[in-house]
Amino acid sequence: SEALSLNDKDKEGDGLITQAYAALLVAFLVEGQPALRADVKCTLPEDGFAKLAGVLERFRAFHESLDSISEESRESLSRVIRWLRGT
């Protein structure tokens, strides 16, 4: 039972990491590109950029809980999250 629980947590972490890198990729591709940003926004579900920000907040919290994120990376990630929330 405990091994199953750890395996589930590993899968959850893997899923979060995949989602976070996809969110970062989208954010970096559309930042500073108003036309592309508008196109991508139309293809995402309602509140899509805010949902991407939520994924990145969980990703940041995950790394903070493991103490595996530098201050510079945390600040960069926080900037992207703020930008996505403001979009």
PyMOL commands that set and color helices and strands:
alter all, ss='L'
color gray80, all
select helices_A, chain A and resi 2-30+34-43+48-65+71-86
alter helices_A, ss='H'
color red, helices_A
deselect
rebuild
show_as cartoon
